[in-house]
């Protein structure tokens, strides 16, 4: 297997640049350009880094890791170079000229860690999410995977299915003998709460996908009710044109915010009204569509406006707009800031409540496997209720178990890894 290398730190001017190399024989492979490198030394030390047969380009700090004691599980070297772009380019050029060495592909270090048993599939997926995390809730969700919470849960779910299957198997194995107890009620008592738990996990995956991609909050209302002023106040910069002319906003404007630790995309929509203007009409239609699909809606109204353009839920807010004097309890003023903190607190509370429903399953493929498992449990429970042949019910339980096995790596791993590693940087 080739020795791979890549920068573990961002390329560009910096105090230090860490160049990581991994692969069997990496210490010997570096000898032509680092004669003083020592594969048996485990404490940090300095050694000159030469051009092939030429001058020294830098004297990096060297950290060496033995096979089985590194991130990848292979012999690994880290070169802590000065963070000069010139040195970075020179180092890559030199290493590329050495035999059996090449630049790592995205995520290849982590792929080798998985192959060598240093990480599990769920830990790899969790690491990918953690690297991409931009908000607190995204990081918390990623750490659940990285810390093995899913594996712990799956182990418990599998144990329950295996126990239920063993009870059924006993009736098959001793079919010709007198079985003293009807096991069907006991099997149902195991499967029913398990099914409810799995169904809740599947619902949580939908929310976890929103945590990852960002929740959408739509600002809606009739023209010239201060929607653009409000979104500018939230963003603390001018992202929308504000005028006294009704209908200025024709398309949906989007602003991404970190709101109380959640990734939130606020949508400034076109003013909703009947119009003969073909362009404005398209804007109104888009506004209604985006509002309907958003996670939360804030309807800005005037004191005399009682029309709600979309179906509002209990979590949505109706706000009296342009309340510059602070007259209304539900008032909002983008100019003075009145009501903004109250709205932000409401959004944060609603989203935090939804995030709390996220379980240990957080990825789309988790949701698919769990939903499939629930389907097999439904078939098994129906079979128990209708007195179906025990062998068929047992088959359904085994099928449900196989679906759960996919959550922790008993799956076509290469397909999953190709998707995961596509988002990794080279040095990871």
Secondary structure as GFF3:
##gff-version 3
##sequence-region A 1 428
A	DSSP	beta_strand	3	7	.	.	.	ID=ss1
A	DSSP	beta_strand	16	22	.	.	.	ID=ss2
A	DSSP	alpha_helix	26	30	.	.	.	ID=ss3
A	DSSP	beta_strand	45	50	.	.	.	ID=ss4
A	DSSP	beta_strand	56	65	.	.	.	ID=ss5
A	DSSP	beta_strand	76	82	.	.	.	ID=ss6
A	DSSP	alpha_helix	85	96	.	.	.	ID=ss7
A	DSSP	beta_strand	101	103	.	.	.	ID=ss8
A	DSSP	alpha_helix	108	115	.	.	.	ID=ss9
A	DSSP	alpha_helix	121	132	.	.	.	ID=ss10
A	DSSP	alpha_helix	136	146	.	.	.	ID=ss11
A	DSSP	alpha_helix	149	173	.	.	.	ID=ss12
A	DSSP	alpha_helix	184	213	.	.	.	ID=ss13
A	DSSP	beta_strand	215	221	.	.	.	ID=ss14
A	DSSP	alpha_helix	227	235	.	.	.	ID=ss15
A	DSSP	beta_strand	253	259	.	.	.	ID=ss16
A	DSSP	beta_strand	262	268	.	.	.	ID=ss17
A	DSSP	alpha_helix	278	293	.	.	.	ID=ss18
A	DSSP	beta_strand	296	301	.	.	.	ID=ss19
A	DSSP	beta_strand	317	320	.	.	.	ID=ss20
A	DSSP	alpha_helix	340	355	.	.	.	ID=ss21
A	DSSP	alpha_helix	364	385	.	.	.	ID=ss22
A	DSSP	alpha_helix	390	405	.	.	.	ID=ss23
A	DSSP	three_ten_helix	406	408	.	.	.	ID=ss24
A	DSSP	alpha_helix	413	421	.	.	.	ID=ss25
###
